[in-house]
Amino acid sequence: MYSPVAGLLRGLFPDHAVTDTHLHTYLPDRPPDITISLKAINQIHKQYVITFIDLKRGTAALDASAKGQALDQLYKLAECQPWRRYITMLVSNIASNVFMTVERVGKSLELITYSSVNFETAMEYLKVVVNDPQSQPHCPPFSSPLGAIDKILGNTKLSAVAQFTVKGVPQGMSLVAQSPTTLETPTAIAVKRCTAARAVDMIKNEIRTLRRMQTMGRHALLPTILFHTPDELEYAMLPVAEPVDTLQLNNNGLMARTVTTDVLSAMTWLHERSIVHRDIRWDNILLHDGHGLLVDFGSAVFLPTPPVSYQGGFDCCPPRVLPVIDQPYTPAKADDYHAYVLLFNALLHPRSMKSLPSREVDSADSLDSKYWQHLWVELTNSDTWGRYVAAASREDLDVLRKLPSALVVLDPGPDATCPQGGHSDLGEAFSGLALAAGPEDAQGGLQ
């Protein structure tokens, strides 16, 4: 049912991507049946969708139920593209065709439902919708010589990251001399682009930091910069990695121990070269081949450094900085170690960090800041966490290296290491415990 219509639409819109998405949930819950999106990306991504079609069988009525499902899809797309004034879609059973539009009026969305038209008229109007300047998503911000996007890896208010496949250095790019690859064969790379004026200085600092790091050798758990634009607003790196899901790590003890150990290894390499990352949090830790990759060096500094403003995330702000966050401070390696301790707390309680307010943490007297300051007081006074907070303050790696060993869970998965041929290892473990004799008689009863 979907393929013939999708084929027809591809003929009508050769400059756009037309995709059968009825089994592809790129919007929450029920996906649209056919999606028309920008051709600059090879992946269906909600931020680059122009419109979609909800197809019904010829015997199905375009009733309130059908239109309700369509309206739900419209609202979900509108949430993903808050800059668009209009979003229009088509609900069709071929014989009857109804267009529905949501219009953004102030902070609200208003629905317009049009009268049913025949299929030929619907196709003509669909051309108008797809080419309407007021109904367009934002174009991907990346340089055109990179070609089509393979996959969106991440979008924030400050930057966008995507995967591309390139052969050779794209035209106009500045090659990093110490780059270990010549890109002689088609290679998948990750590209980061600054998308906000307030982040310009950060990405320039990131590119310069990565270039300087590359002259110091290479660490497998840190990114390698390949090339960048002359204006230093965009750069390519290896490897291509995926965001870490803390809920997944929370249920996989082996992977959690591996990733957190990797992060400490990368931090140690940086600190040995007098680099303080200043933004160590789960948003800046990626997963590649089962290992953690520490990224995002926009806030990094080389020691010694004069006092600077805090630029990292609030969920990794050093406890000493929170009460004076609006004032310049002198970064120290201990700040990264405190952030490392907080990684474990976030991993054990992954939902708490996502729900804790942080909008006004940059004001030391705000309620949001008090929440975070209280968390650090609790961690410092805790019998469990206090020793690690203190170790971070004195930059004691011997103690901090023991933190990953706390991430032990009952793991029935394929990665679990189970004893084979008996339980002698358990016997050895328990034999080291000195248990005091209890008040039990020979039959095991309490006296």
LINWO-V902504 format. One record per helix or strand of 2 or more residues. SS is the DSSP state (H for helix, E for strand). FROM is the first residue (numbers start at 0). LEN is the number of residues. If there is no record, write none. Layout:
# LINWO-V902504
{{SS	FROM	LEN} {SS	FROM	LEN}}
This chain:
# LINWO-V902504
{{H	1	11} {E	15	5} {E	33	5} {H	45	3} {E	48	7} {H	63	17} {E	85	7} {E	96	9} {E	107	6} {H	118	13} {H	132	3} {H	143	3} {E	150	5} {E	158	8} {E	172	3} {E	186	8} {H	196	18} {E	223	6} {E	233	5} {E	241	2} {H	245	5} {H	252	20} {E	274	2} {H	281	3} {E	284	4} {E	290	4} {E	300	2} {H	313	3} {H	318	4} {H	332	16} {H	349	6} {H	366	15} {H	385	8} {H	396	4} {H	402	4} {H	423	8}}
